[in-house]
Amino acid sequence: MMRGKFITLEGIDGAGKSTHLAWLADFFRQRGIVARVTREPGGTGLGEQLRKFLLDPVSKMHAETEAMLMFAARREHLDKVIEPALADGEWVVCDRFTDATFAYQGGGRGVDWQRLLQLEQWVQRGLQPDLTLLFDLAPELGRQRARGARSADRFEQERDDFYGRVREAYLRRAREASARIRVLDASWSVGQIQQQLADIVGALCR
């Protein structure tokens, strides 16, 4: 059996990941591809419990603790969901993965980049997405789009300068992994973006 493909979606809050995630899953299913949709932090029972704690506005923790909890949830996610699905030939479409940790904990919180690289190597054991779609958007526009959608979580309560650092870290990560990460302009219309997505991911289906 051929191994499945692993696709991740990244971007700051308000970049439209949820809309495009649903579209991608439907795109694959229409082509007879079994697509497992999941998210980080989360994806498993333990991961979802950690997600509630990590996103709870009243939670307080050291930045490195936050990063390690993200990787702890990721190790479970890989073991229980991602790796078995890929081995069974399923495609996995994930809302955020390790690039988000480099962006939010590395860029936003200032956790040392080399420490994150060490955790990435230890937890993922060489596994990387086949394709990462980075929806790039100016922080002020992302905040404008996300405002009022729901009660702000612990990250959404951060200021614009935090999100500026997150964006820059995402773009740094994209430069460092240019063969894997495709950057899309999330300020474009949904239709324009999805036409780009059809071209990009369509190549994986051939």
LUMFI-386740 format. One record per atom (N, C-alpha, C): atom name; residue number from 1; z, x, y; residue in three letters. Coordinates in Angstrom, 3 decimals, m for minus. Each point is the difference from the previous one (the first is absolute). Example, Ala and Ser with C-alpha at 12.3 -4.5 7.8 and 13.67 -1.06 7.14 Angstrom:
// LUMFI-386740
    a     k         c3         c1         c2     r
    N     1      7.800     13.190     m5.690   ALA
   CA     1      0.000     m0.890      1.190   ALA
    C     1      0.000      0.900      1.200   ALA
    N     2     m0.720     m0.350      1.050   SER
   CA     2      0.060      0.820      1.190   SER
    C     2      0.730     m0.770      1.090   SER
END
This chain:
// LUMFI-386740
    a     k         c3         c1         c2     r
    N     1      0.000      0.837     m1.190   MET
   CA     1      0.000     m0.837      1.190   MET
    C     1      0.000      0.879      1.250   MET
    N     2     m0.851     m0.350      0.959   MET
   CA     2     m0.049      0.757      1.239   MET
    C     2      1.231     m0.271      0.851   MET
    N     3      0.526      1.050      0.616   ARG
   CA     3      1.155     m0.142      0.871   ARG
    C     3     m0.396     m0.802      1.231   ARG
    N     4      0.928     m0.842      0.491   GLY
   CA     4     m0.266     m0.793      1.190   GLY
    C     4      0.016      0.839      1.258   GLY
    N     5     m0.374     m0.609      1.097   LYS
   CA     5     m0.002      0.651      1.303   LYS
    C     5      1.252     m0.413      0.786   LYS
    N     6      0.479      0.923      0.813   PHE
   CA     6      1.210     m0.221      0.789   PHE
    C     6     m0.381      0.061      1.479   PHE
    N     7      0.156     m1.130      0.688   ILE
   CA     7     m0.391     m0.110      1.405   ILE
    C     7      1.219     m0.406      0.825   ILE
    N     8      0.218      0.700      1.094   THR
   CA     8      1.142     m0.308      0.866   THR
    C     8     m0.484     m0.349      1.396   THR
    N     9      0.779     m0.842      0.672   LEU
   CA     9     m0.271     m0.411      1.367   LEU
    C     9      1.142      0.473      0.887   LEU
    N    10     m0.344      0.596      1.126   GLU
   CA    10      1.006      0.555      0.896   GLU
    C    10     m0.281     m0.402      1.447   GLU
    N    11      1.019      0.127      0.833   GLY
   CA    11     m0.158     m0.283      1.422   GLY
    C    11      1.302     m0.512      0.583   GLY
    N    12      0.102      0.060      1.320   ILE
   CA    12      1.204     m0.487      0.653   ILE
    C    12      0.062     m1.517     m0.097   ILE
    N    13      1.160     m0.570      0.281   ASP
   CA    13      0.157     m1.454     m0.016   ASP
    C    13     m0.935     m0.623      1.025   ASP
    N    14     m0.660     m1.084     m0.423   GLY
   CA    14     m0.947     m0.676      0.879   GLY
    C    14     m1.430      0.454     m0.179   GLY
    N    15     m0.236      0.969     m0.899   ALA
   CA    15     m1.353      0.533     m0.199   ALA
    C    15     m0.876     m0.884     m0.882   ALA
    N    16      0.581     m1.030     m0.621   GLY
   CA    16     m0.792     m0.942     m0.785   GLY
    C    16     m0.084      0.284     m1.480   GLY
    N    17      0.908      0.837     m0.521   LYS
   CA    17     m0.055      0.362     m1.417   LYS
    C    17      0.073     m1.207     m0.924   LYS
    N    18      0.880     m0.938      0.300   SER
   CA    18      0.186     m1.149     m0.894   SER
    C    18     m1.277     m0.816     m0.143   SER
    N    19     m0.697     m0.215      1.110   THR
   CA    19     m1.267     m0.733     m0.027   THR
    C    19     m1.026      0.714     m0.870   THR
    N    20     m0.118      1.306      0.186   HIS
   CA    20     m1.006      0.764     m0.733   HIS
    C    20      0.404      0.221     m1.457   HIS
    N    21      1.288      0.031     m0.275   LEU
   CA    21      0.475      0.135     m1.379   LEU
    C    21     m0.461     m1.191     m0.837   LEU
    N    22      0.190     m1.199      0.530   ALA
   CA    22     m0.416     m1.199     m0.721   ALA
    C    22     m1.518     m0.029     m0.182   ALA
    N    23     m0.731      0.413      1.027   TRP
   CA    23     m1.467      0.023     m0.080   TRP
    C    23     m0.470      0.981     m1.064   TRP
    N    24      0.617      1.184     m0.035   LEU
   CA    24     m0.382      1.014     m0.983   LEU
    C    24      0.251     m0.476     m1.427   LEU
    N    25      1.175     m0.608     m0.222   ALA
   CA    25      0.318     m0.485     m1.342   ALA
    C    25     m1.043     m1.011     m0.455   ALA
    N    26     m0.404     m0.897      0.899   ASP
   CA    26     m1.016     m1.000     m0.335   ASP
    C    26     m1.369      0.663     m0.213   ASP
    N    27     m0.306      1.006      0.795   PHE
   CA    27     m1.262      0.748     m0.128   PHE
    C    27     m0.124      0.595     m1.398   PHE
    N    28      1.072      0.605     m0.479   PHE
   CA    28     m0.033      0.615     m1.326   PHE
    C    28     m0.075     m1.049     m1.100   PHE
    N    29      0.773     m1.060      0.130   ARG
   CA    29      0.028     m1.025     m1.047   ARG
    C    29     m1.349     m0.682     m0.135   ARG
    N    30     m0.706     m0.167      1.105   GLN
   CA    30     m1.340     m0.597     m0.070   GLN
    C    30     m0.971      0.876     m0.768   GLN
    N    31      0.322      1.262     m0.136   ARG
   CA    31     m0.849      0.936     m0.731   ARG
    C    31      0.540      0.282     m1.399   ARG
    N    32      0.935     m0.840     m0.438   GLY
   CA    32      0.519      0.112     m1.355   GLY
    C    32      1.002      1.109     m0.204   GLY
    N    33      0.563      0.499      1.098   ILE
   CA    33      0.982      1.086     m0.084   ILE
    C    33      1.402     m0.585      0.088   ILE
    N    34      0.839      0.319     m0.970   VAL
   CA    34      1.390     m0.445      0.033   VAL
    C    34      0.744      0.828      1.048   VAL
    N    35      0.472     m0.661      1.053   ALA
   CA    35      0.656      0.696      1.107   ALA
    C    35      1.472     m0.405      0.077   ALA
    N    36      0.874      0.972     m0.145   ARG
   CA    36      1.442     m0.223      0.123   ARG
    C    36      0.404      0.285      1.445   ARG
    N    37      0.518     m1.002      0.703   VAL
   CA    37      0.412      0.160      1.390   VAL
    C    37      1.505      0.226      0.048   VAL
    N    38      0.422      1.024      0.713   THR
   CA    38      1.415      0.322      0.079   THR
    C    38      0.313      0.585      1.371   THR
    N    39      1.254      0.421      0.205   ARG
   CA    39      0.377      0.497      1.329   ARG
    C    39      1.127      1.007     m0.090   ARG
    N    40      0.147      0.757      1.102   GLU
   CA    40      1.114      0.944      0.133   GLU
    C    40      0.647     m0.147      1.370   GLU
    N    41      1.310      0.226      0.085   PRO
   CA    41      0.875      0.102     m1.171   PRO
    C    41      0.052     m1.334     m0.725   PRO
    N    42      0.145      0.048     m1.291   GLY
   CA    42      0.045     m1.225     m0.792   GLY
    C    42     m0.766      0.160     m1.292   GLY
    N    43     m0.551     m1.118     m0.474   GLY
   CA    43     m0.835      0.039     m1.186   GLY
    C    43      0.729     m0.136     m1.318   GLY
    N    44      1.301      0.280     m0.012   THR
   CA    44      0.843     m0.160     m1.192   THR
    C    44      1.282     m0.699      0.426   THR
    N    45      0.817     m0.401     m0.977   GLY
   CA    45      1.268     m0.635      0.352   GLY
    C    45      0.867      0.903      0.853   GLY
    N    46      0.166      1.241     m0.439   LEU
   CA    46      0.803      0.951      0.763   LEU
    C    46     m0.659      0.304      1.338   LEU
    N    47     m1.321      0.166     m0.018   GLY
   CA    47     m0.709      0.306      1.231   GLY
    C    47      0.152     m1.086      1.051   GLY
    N    48     m0.009     m1.262     m0.444   GLU
   CA    48      0.151     m1.103      0.949   GLU
    C    48      1.425     m0.051      0.568   GLU
    N    49      0.983      0.359     m0.822   GLN
   CA    49      1.371      0.073      0.521   GLN
    C    49      0.120      1.103      1.040   GLN
    N    50     m0.604      1.149     m0.276   LEU
   CA    50      0.019      1.097      0.963   LEU
    C    50     m0.764     m0.383      1.263   LEU
    N    51     m1.078     m0.752     m0.157   ARG
   CA    51     m0.784     m0.446      1.159   ARG
    C    51      0.871     m0.828      0.952   ARG
    N    52      0.759     m0.938     m0.564   LYS
   CA    52      0.863     m0.832      0.841   LYS
    C    52      0.984      0.851      0.781   LYS
    N    53      0.561      0.990     m0.653   PHE
   CA    53      0.965      0.874      0.652   PHE
    C    53     m0.671      0.860      1.066   PHE
    N    54     m1.172      0.570     m0.326   LEU
   CA    54     m0.689      0.886      0.924   LEU
    C    54     m0.511     m0.731      1.241   LEU
    N    55     m0.375     m1.273     m0.163   LEU
   CA    55     m0.566     m0.746      1.122   LEU
    C    55      1.036     m0.823      0.762   LEU
    N    56      1.205     m0.106     m0.565   ASP
   CA    56      1.048     m0.801      0.640   ASP
    C    56      0.363      0.607      1.362   ASP
    N    57     m0.098     m0.771      1.089   PRO
   CA    57      0.289      0.530      1.334   PRO
    C    57      1.415      0.556      0.165   PRO
    N    58      0.937     m0.424     m0.845   VAL
   CA    58      1.375      0.479      0.154   VAL
    C    58      0.280      1.252     m0.835   VAL
    N    59     m0.964      0.421     m0.847   SER
   CA    59      0.197      1.197     m0.821   SER
    C    59     m0.029      1.253      0.864   SER
    N    60      0.952      0.891     m0.244   LYS
   CA    60      0.057      1.276      0.713   LYS
    C    60      0.006      1.122     m1.032   LYS
    N    61     m0.839      1.017      0.223   MET
   CA    61     m0.040      1.116     m0.955   MET
    C    61     m0.655      1.212      0.646   MET
    N    62      0.275      1.165     m0.585   HIS
   CA    62     m0.626      1.242      0.437   HIS
    C    62     m1.491     m0.068     m0.327   HIS
    N    63     m0.824      0.646      0.822   ALA
   CA    63     m1.446     m0.036     m0.201   ALA
    C    63     m0.402      0.553     m1.373   ALA
    N    64      0.684      1.047     m0.461   GLU
   CA    64     m0.334      0.570     m1.307   GLU
    C    64      0.417     m0.928     m1.130   GLU
    N    65      1.098     m0.729      0.191   THR
   CA    65      0.406     m1.008     m0.987   THR
    C    65     m1.083     m1.061     m0.112   THR
    N    66     m0.508     m0.441      1.144   GLU
   CA    66     m1.070     m0.998      0.031   GLU
    C    66     m1.221      0.496     m0.765   GLU
    N    67     m0.387      1.245      0.237   ALA
   CA    67     m1.165      0.567     m0.685   ALA
    C    67      0.223      0.053     m1.504   ALA
    N    68      1.178      0.427     m0.427   MET
   CA    68      0.267      0.103     m1.432   MET
    C    68      0.054     m1.368     m0.670   MET
    N    69      0.492     m1.011      0.710   LEU
   CA    69     m0.014     m1.355     m0.554   LEU
    C    69     m1.430     m0.506     m0.160   LEU
    N    70     m0.856      0.351      0.946   MET
   CA    70     m1.412     m0.372     m0.131   MET
    C    70     m0.599      0.623     m1.255   MET
    N    71      0.304      1.263     m0.236   PHE
   CA    71     m0.541      0.667     m1.186   PHE
    C    71      0.663     m0.501     m1.282   PHE
    N    72      1.260     m0.394      0.078   ALA
   CA    72      0.661     m0.573     m1.179   ALA
    C    72     m0.687     m1.303     m0.411   ALA
    N    73     m0.269     m0.852      0.981   ALA
   CA    73     m0.715     m1.251     m0.281   ALA
    C    73     m1.392      0.306     m0.542   ALA
    N    74     m0.628      1.050      0.529   ARG
   CA    74     m1.358      0.381     m0.428   ARG
    C    74     m0.017      0.491     m1.446   ARG
    N    75      1.007      0.766     m0.402   ARG
   CA    75      0.043      0.487     m1.373   ARG
    C    75      0.053     m1.173     m0.977   ARG
    N    76      0.822     m1.007      0.312   GLU
   CA    76      0.065     m1.199     m0.841   GLU
    C    76     m1.338     m0.733     m0.008   GLU
    N    77     m0.593     m0.097      1.170   HIS
   CA    77     m1.274     m0.700      0.144   HIS
    C    77     m1.083      0.669     m0.836   HIS
    N    78     m0.056      1.315      0.067   LEU
   CA    78     m0.971      0.738     m0.797   LEU
    C    78      0.240     m0.194     m1.491   LEU
    N    79      1.246      0.093     m0.419   ASP
   CA    79      0.347     m0.076     m1.420   ASP
    C    79     m0.204     m1.396     m0.576   ASP
    N    80      0.388     m1.021      0.764   LYS
   CA    80      0.006     m1.361     m0.532   LYS
    C    80     m1.294     m0.773      0.265   LYS
    N    81     m0.714      0.330      1.052   VAL
   CA    81     m1.146     m0.821      0.401   VAL
    C    81     m1.296      0.811      0.102   VAL
    N    82     m0.026      0.993      0.881   ILE
   CA    82     m1.266      0.645      0.359   ILE
    C    82     m0.613      0.766     m1.165   ILE
    N    83      0.764      0.919     m0.602   GLU
   CA    83     m0.556      0.823     m1.070   GLU
    C    83     m0.392     m0.823     m1.231   GLU
    N    84      0.827     m0.970     m0.465   PRO
   CA    84     m0.432     m0.812     m1.146   PRO
    C    84     m1.258     m0.814      0.289   PRO
    N    85     m0.095     m0.567      1.202   ALA
   CA    85     m1.185     m0.798      0.350   ALA
    C    85     m1.251      0.862      0.000   ALA
    N    86      0.078      1.174      0.600   LEU
   CA    86     m1.156      0.895      0.038   LEU
    C    86     m0.413      0.423     m1.412   LEU
    N    87      0.990      0.283     m0.837   ALA
   CA    87     m0.286      0.408     m1.381   ALA
    C    87     m0.682     m1.115     m0.787   ALA
    N    88      0.316     m1.265      0.353   ASP
   CA    88     m0.607     m1.155     m0.667   ASP
    C    88     m1.363     m0.369      0.583   ASP
    N    89     m0.475      0.781      0.968   GLY
   CA    89     m1.311     m0.266      0.583   GLY
    C    89      0.019     m0.937      1.182   GLY
    N    90      1.196     m0.443      0.411   GLU
   CA    90      0.088     m0.862      1.176   GLU
    C    90     m0.140      0.834      1.279   GLU
    N    91     m0.475     m0.644      1.055   TRP
   CA    91     m0.025      0.618      1.308   TRP
    C    91      1.265     m0.420      0.742   TRP
    N    92      0.596      0.918      0.692   VAL
   CA    92      1.223     m0.287      0.751   VAL
    C    92     m0.300      0.097      1.489   VAL
    N    93      0.323     m1.062      0.717   VAL
   CA    93     m0.176     m0.041      1.454   VAL
    C    93      1.387     m0.124      0.606   VAL
    N    94      0.428      1.032      0.715   CYS
   CA    94      1.389      0.079      0.448   CYS
    C    94      0.112      0.020      1.524   CYS
    N    95      0.847     m0.875      0.514   ASP
   CA    95      0.318     m0.049      1.427   ASP
    C    95      1.033      1.087      0.284   ASP
    N    96     m0.471      1.132      0.503   ARG
   CA    96      0.755      1.207      0.310   ARG
    C    96      0.312      0.815     m1.270   ARG
    N    97      0.046      1.316      0.223   PHE
   CA    97      0.401      0.936     m1.056   PHE
    C    97      0.560      1.231      0.711   PHE
    N    98     m0.195      1.176     m0.530   THR
   CA    98      0.670      1.189      0.538   THR
    C    98     m0.439      0.372      1.406   THR
    N    99     m1.233     m0.314      0.375   ASP
   CA    99     m0.425      0.304      1.366   ASP
    C    99      0.916     m0.690      1.019   ASP
    N   100      0.505     m1.166     m0.355   ALA
   CA   100      0.925     m0.705      0.896   ALA
    C   100      1.304      0.769      0.169   ALA
    N   101      0.442      0.676     m1.048   THR
   CA   101      1.233      0.778      0.100   THR
    C   101     m0.197      1.192      0.932   THR
    N   102     m1.150      0.657     m0.100   PHE
   CA   102     m0.291      1.089      0.922   PHE
    C   102     m0.092     m0.528      1.435   PHE
    N   103     m0.533     m1.203      0.163   ALA
   CA   103     m0.160     m0.564      1.340   ALA
    C   103      1.327     m0.473      0.582   ALA
    N   104      0.721     m0.836     m0.743   TYR
   CA   104      1.215     m0.613      0.542   TYR
    C   104      1.209      0.932     m0.057   TYR
    N   105      0.228      0.610     m1.155   GLN
   CA   105      1.162      0.887     m0.092   GLN
    C   105     m0.324      1.394      0.551   GLN
    N   106     m1.220      0.490     m0.236   GLY
   CA   106     m0.388      1.300      0.532   GLY
    C   106     m0.279     m0.047      1.493   GLY
    N   107     m0.964     m0.829      0.399   GLY
   CA   107     m0.352     m0.097      1.407   GLY
    C   107      1.036     m0.747      0.815   GLY
    N   108      0.328     m1.213     m0.441   GLY
   CA   108      0.921     m0.832      0.762   GLY
    C   108      1.407      0.530      0.059   GLY
    N   109      0.556      0.399     m1.142   ARG
   CA   109      1.403      0.428     m0.078   ARG
    C   109      0.183      1.510      0.163   ARG
    N   110     m1.076      0.761     m0.210   GLY
   CA   110      0.110      1.450      0.154   GLY
    C   110      0.455      0.738     m1.238   GLY
    N   111     m0.086     m0.628     m1.181   VAL
   CA   111      0.342      0.698     m1.236   VAL
    C   111     m1.017      1.121     m0.224   VAL
    N   112      0.480      1.155     m0.425   ASP
   CA   112     m0.846      1.176     m0.166   ASP
    C   112     m1.177     m0.278     m0.941   ASP
    N   113     m1.201      0.346      0.444   TRP
   CA   113     m1.231     m0.261     m0.755   TRP
    C   113      0.019      0.691     m1.356   TRP
    N   114      0.513      1.240     m0.047   GLN
   CA   114      0.035      0.740     m1.257   GLN
    C   114      0.937     m0.649     m1.014   GLN
    N   115      1.113     m0.546      0.472   ARG
   CA   115      0.907     m0.708     m0.915   ARG
    C   115     m0.709     m1.211     m0.613   ARG
    N   116     m0.764     m0.703      0.817   LEU
   CA   116     m0.736     m1.162     m0.514   LEU
    C   116     m1.071      0.431     m1.001   LEU
    N   117     m0.651      1.113      0.258   LEU
   CA   117     m0.993      0.515     m0.949   LEU
    C   117      0.643      0.340     m1.343   LEU
    N   118      1.216      0.559      0.047   GLN
   CA   118      0.710      0.323     m1.233   GLN
    C   118      0.365     m1.263     m0.771   GLN
    N   119      0.468     m1.012      0.712   LEU
   CA   119      0.335     m1.270     m0.650   LEU
    C   119     m1.243     m0.666     m0.568   LEU
    N   120     m1.094      0.075      0.739   GLU
   CA   120     m1.256     m0.578     m0.478   GLU
    C   120     m0.426      0.651     m1.315   GLU
    N   121      0.060      1.309     m0.054   GLN
   CA   121     m0.406      0.718     m1.209   GLN
    C   121      0.919     m0.343     m1.171   GLN
    N   122      1.285     m0.060      0.253   TRP
   CA   122      0.975     m0.276     m1.057   TRP
    C   122     m0.150     m1.419     m0.540   TRP
    N   123     m0.107     m0.969      0.899   VAL
   CA   123     m0.022     m1.407     m0.404   VAL
    C   123     m1.349     m0.416     m0.574   VAL
    N   124     m1.092      0.474      0.593   GLN
   CA   124     m1.322     m0.486     m0.401   GLN
    C   124     m0.677      0.854     m1.064   GLN
    N   125      0.478      1.225     m0.177   ARG
   CA   125     m0.524      0.869     m1.064   ARG
    C   125     m1.516      0.111      0.041   ARG
    N   126     m0.514      0.139      1.213   GLY
   CA   126     m1.431      0.186      0.186   GLY
    C   126     m0.806     m1.262      0.202   GLY
    N   127      0.584     m1.158     m0.237   LEU
   CA   127     m0.748     m1.244      0.171   LEU
    C   127     m0.198     m0.302      1.475   LEU
    N   128     m1.233     m0.302      0.384   GLN
   CA   128     m0.341     m0.415      1.350   GLN
    C   128     m0.934     m1.202     m0.082   GLN
    N   129     m0.029     m0.829      1.021   PRO
   CA   129     m0.977     m1.095      0.010   PRO
    C   129     m1.421      0.535     m0.091   PRO
    N   130     m0.888     m0.796     m0.592   ASP
   CA   130     m1.416      0.343      0.002   ASP
    C   130     m0.595     m0.199      1.380   ASP
    N   131      0.559     m0.957      0.732   LEU
   CA   131     m0.484     m0.316      1.340   LEU
    C   131      1.149     m0.569      0.815   LEU
    N   132      0.119      0.478      1.234   THR
   CA   132      0.976     m0.567      0.930   THR
    C   132     m0.743     m0.479      1.234   THR
    N   133      0.257     m1.244      0.382   LEU
   CA   133     m0.601     m0.603      1.178   LEU
    C   133      1.052     m0.038      1.101   LEU
    N   134     m0.225      0.777      1.043   LEU
   CA   134      0.944      0.080      1.110   LEU
    C   134     m0.533     m0.822      1.167   LEU
    N   135      0.707     m1.078      0.309   PHE
   CA   135     m0.384     m0.870      1.110   PHE
    C   135      0.694      0.514      1.259   PHE
    N   136     m0.778      0.674      0.823   ASP
   CA   136      0.552      0.678      1.178   ASP
    C   136     m0.014     m0.933      1.208   ASP
    N   137      1.125     m0.027      0.699   LEU
   CA   137      0.151     m0.917      1.128   LEU
    C   137      0.992      0.568      0.990   LEU
    N   138     m0.263     m0.188      1.286   ALA
   CA   138      0.943      0.422      1.026   ALA
    C   138      1.310     m0.779     m0.171   ALA
    N   139      1.156      0.667      0.100   PRO
   CA   139      1.284     m0.667     m0.223   PRO
    C   139      0.217     m1.228      0.860   PRO
    N   140     m0.413      0.049      1.276   GLU
   CA   140      0.237     m1.149      0.872   GLU
    C   140     m0.780     m1.228     m0.459   GLU
    N   141     m1.200      0.216     m0.545   LEU
   CA   141     m0.773     m1.122     m0.514   LEU
    C   141      0.602     m0.525     m1.296   LEU
    N   142      0.496      0.908     m0.835   GLY
   CA   142      0.654     m0.425     m1.228   GLY
    C   142      1.233     m0.834      0.283   GLY
    N   143      0.794      0.413      0.989   ARG
   CA   143      1.203     m0.747      0.347   ARG
    C   143     m0.369     m1.376      0.550   ARG
    N   144     m1.066     m0.049      0.771   GLN
   CA   144     m0.445     m1.265      0.567   GLN
    C   144     m0.423     m0.969     m1.096   GLN
    N   145     m0.713      0.512     m0.993   ARG
   CA   145     m0.452     m0.853     m1.105   ARG
    C   145      1.161     m0.477     m0.858   ARG
    N   146      0.964      0.890     m0.252   ALA
   CA   146      1.104     m0.310     m0.912   ALA
    C   146      1.085     m0.841      0.645   ALA
    N   147      0.040     m0.020      1.342   ARG
   CA   147      1.081     m0.675      0.705   ARG
    C   147      0.055     m1.478     m0.363   ARG
    N   148      1.168     m0.473     m0.409   GLY
   CA   148      0.212     m1.413     m0.279   GLY
    C   148     m0.442     m0.441     m1.378   GLY
    N   149     m0.620      0.898     m0.783   ALA
   CA   149     m0.453     m0.391     m1.339   ALA
    C   149      1.190     m0.324     m0.901   ALA
    N   150      1.096      0.743      0.168   ARG
   CA   150      1.221     m0.220     m0.766   ARG
    C   150      1.108      0.793      0.691   ARG
    N   151      1.199     m0.137     m0.506   SER
   CA   151      1.091      0.787      0.567   SER
    C   151     m0.259      1.478     m0.248   SER
    N   152      0.193      0.815      1.021   ALA
   CA   152     m0.302      1.434     m0.105   ALA
    C   152      0.938      0.679     m0.987   ALA
    N   153     m0.575      0.819     m0.908   ASP
   CA   153      0.833      0.737     m0.933   ASP
    C   153      0.467      1.303      0.654   ASP
    N   154      0.651      0.836     m0.771   ARG
   CA   154      0.620      1.214      0.534   ARG
    C   154     m1.013      0.956      0.635   ARG
    N   155     m1.194      0.065     m0.551   PHE
   CA   155     m1.034      0.874      0.549   PHE
    C   155     m0.703     m0.648      1.185   PHE
    N   156     m0.231     m1.291     m0.114   GLU
   CA   156     m0.689     m0.704      1.084   GLU
    C   156      0.816     m0.045      1.290   GLU
    N   157      1.287      0.261     m0.102   GLN
   CA   157      0.844      0.024      1.188   GLN
    C   157     m0.088      1.322      0.756   GLN
    N   158     m0.680      0.993     m0.578   GLU
   CA   158     m0.118      1.298      0.667   GLU
    C   158     m0.895     m0.095      1.239   GLU
    N   159      0.141      0.972      0.890   ARG
   CA   159     m0.733     m0.014      1.257   ARG
    C   159     m1.423      0.550     m0.172   ARG
    N   160     m0.802     m0.138      1.047   ASP
   CA   160     m1.393      0.426     m0.066   ASP
    C   160     m0.140      1.493     m0.266   ASP
    N   161      0.932      0.815      0.514   ASP
   CA   161     m0.127      1.441     m0.239   ASP
    C   161      0.148      0.329     m1.486   ASP
    N   162      0.830     m0.760     m0.704   PHE
   CA   162      0.127      0.163     m1.453   PHE
    C   162     m1.347     m0.259     m0.658   PHE
    N   163     m0.646     m1.101      0.373   TYR
   CA   163     m1.273     m0.353     m0.610   TYR
    C   163     m1.117      0.944      0.415   TYR
    N   164      0.127      0.601      1.176   GLY
   CA   164     m0.952      1.029      0.386   GLY
    C   164      0.074      1.192     m0.932   GLY
    N   165      1.220      0.391     m0.369   ARG
   CA   165      0.175      1.112     m0.939   ARG
    C   165     m0.472     m0.378     m1.399   ARG
    N   166      0.230     m1.250     m0.387   VAL
   CA   166     m0.471     m0.477     m1.303   VAL
    C   166     m1.522      0.082     m0.063   VAL
    N   167     m0.648     m0.471      1.053   ARG
   CA   167     m1.468      0.029      0.020   ARG
    C   167     m0.517      1.437     m0.091   ARG
    N   168      0.585      0.892      0.770   GLU
   CA   168     m0.461      1.386     m0.018   GLU
    C   168      0.207      0.637     m1.371   GLU
    N   169      1.098     m0.345     m0.668   ALA
   CA   169      0.245      0.535     m1.341   ALA
    C   169     m1.020     m0.545     m1.000   ALA
    N   170     m0.350     m1.274      0.128   TYR
   CA   170     m1.038     m0.573     m0.859   TYR
    C   170     m1.313      0.773      0.188   TYR
    N   171     m0.367      0.253      1.255   LEU
   CA   171     m1.257      0.686      0.274   LEU
    C   171      0.047      1.454     m0.477   LEU
    N   172      1.176      0.620      0.088   ARG
   CA   172      0.144      1.353     m0.556   ARG
    C   172     m0.212     m0.035     m1.509   ARG
    N   173      0.600     m0.959     m0.635   ARG
   CA   173     m0.148     m0.135     m1.462   ARG
    C   173     m1.470     m0.236     m0.361   ARG
    N   174     m0.693     m0.776      0.818   ALA
   CA   174     m1.420     m0.263     m0.251   ALA
    C   174     m0.829      1.273      0.134   ALA
    N   175      0.365      0.842      0.961   ARG
   CA   175     m0.718      1.275      0.143   ARG
    C   175      0.254      0.910     m1.194   ARG
    N   176      1.216     m0.036     m0.519   GLU
   CA   176      0.365      0.872     m1.110   GLU
    C   176     m0.554     m0.486     m1.341   GLU
    N   177     m0.359     m1.278     m0.082   ALA
   CA   177     m0.542     m0.562     m1.251   ALA
    C   177     m1.252     m0.806      0.320   ALA
    N   178     m0.934      0.625      0.690   SER
   CA   178     m1.178     m0.712      0.508   SER
    C   178     m0.901     m0.528     m1.114   SER
    N   179      0.045      0.609     m1.174   ALA
   CA   179     m0.830     m0.483     m1.106   ALA
    C   179      0.526     m1.313     m0.570   ALA
    N   180      1.273     m0.251      0.170   ARG
   CA   180      0.629     m1.211     m0.557   ARG
    C   180      0.192     m1.100      1.023   ARG
    N   181      0.330      0.345      1.219   ILE
   CA   181      0.398     m0.984      1.012   ILE
    C   181     m1.179     m0.329      0.910   ILE
    N   182     m0.340     m1.286      0.063   ARG
   CA   182     m1.027     m0.488      0.913   ARG
    C   182      0.695     m0.724      1.156   ARG
    N   183     m0.299      0.417      1.205   VAL
   CA   183      0.617     m0.591      1.186   VAL
    C   183     m0.914     m1.078      0.559   VAL
    N   184      0.556     m1.209      0.179   LEU
   CA   184     m0.748     m1.117      0.559   LEU
    C   184      0.631     m0.419      1.316   LEU
    N   185     m0.819     m0.386      0.939   ASP
   CA   185      0.477     m0.447      1.312   ASP
    C   185      0.492     m1.440     m0.124   ASP
    N   186      1.311     m0.175     m0.008   ALA
   CA   186      0.584     m1.325     m0.219   ALA
    C   186     m0.090     m0.892      1.230   ALA
    N   187     m0.527      0.510      1.115   SER
   CA   187     m0.192     m0.849      1.178   SER
    C   187     m1.287     m0.815     m0.114   SER
    N   188     m0.845      0.330     m0.966   TRP
   CA   188     m1.236     m0.758     m0.213   TRP
    C   188      0.335     m1.392     m0.544   TRP
    N   189     m0.992     m0.883     m0.014   SER
   CA   189      0.194     m1.343     m0.544   SER
    C   189      0.180      0.076     m1.512   SER
    N   190      0.612     m1.033     m0.556   VAL
   CA   190      0.212     m0.053     m1.446   VAL
    C   190     m1.332      0.105     m0.739   VAL
    N   191     m1.017     m0.706      0.504   GLY
   CA   191     m1.304      0.036     m0.650   GLY
    C   191     m0.615      1.385      0.002   GLY
    N   192      0.111      0.711      1.126   GLN
   CA   192     m0.547      1.347      0.088   GLN
    C   192      0.705      0.945     m0.970   GLN
    N   193      1.318     m0.124     m0.061   ILE
   CA   193      0.772      0.875     m0.892   ILE
    C   193     m0.334     m0.290     m1.456   ILE
    N   194     m0.102     m1.269     m0.349   GLN
   CA   194     m0.262     m0.330     m1.391   GLN
    C   194     m1.411      0.386     m0.426   GLN
    N   195     m0.933      0.064      0.934   GLN
   CA   195     m1.323      0.521     m0.333   GLN
    C   195      0.096      1.480     m0.338   GLN
    N   196      0.812      0.734      0.770   GLN
   CA   196      0.225      1.403     m0.316   GLN
    C   196      0.666      0.158     m1.357   GLN
    N   197      1.000     m0.852     m0.242   LEU
   CA   197      0.710      0.078     m1.279   LEU
    C   197     m0.948     m0.256     m1.167   LEU
    N   198     m0.882     m0.950      0.144   ALA
   CA   198     m0.955     m0.310     m1.075   ALA
    C   198     m0.850      1.222     m0.324   ALA
    N   199     m0.406      0.727      1.031   ASP
   CA   199     m0.801      1.204     m0.219   ASP
    C   199      0.814      1.099     m0.680   ASP
    N   200      1.252      0.164      0.455   ILE
   CA   200      0.836      1.093     m0.510   ILE
    C   200      0.414     m0.240     m1.447   ILE
    N   201      0.595     m1.176     m0.242   VAL
   CA   201      0.532     m0.252     m1.340   VAL
    C   201     m1.093     m0.429     m0.984   VAL
    N   202     m1.115     m0.478      0.539   GLY
   CA   202     m1.105     m0.364     m0.882   GLY
    C   202     m0.493      1.191     m0.796   GLY
    N   203      0.068      1.181      0.621   ALA
   CA   203     m0.421      1.219     m0.692   ALA
    C   203      0.872      0.309     m1.207   ALA
    N   204      1.282     m0.430      0.057   LEU
   CA   204      0.899      0.239     m1.134   LEU
    C   204     m0.323     m0.912     m1.178   LEU
    N   205     m0.646     m1.110      0.289   CYS
   CA   205     m0.263     m1.005     m1.042   CYS
    C   205     m1.251      0.310     m0.799   CYS
    N   206     m0.783      0.958      0.456   ARG
   CA   206     m1.268      0.291     m0.683   ARG
    C   206      0.213      0.854     m1.238   ARG
END
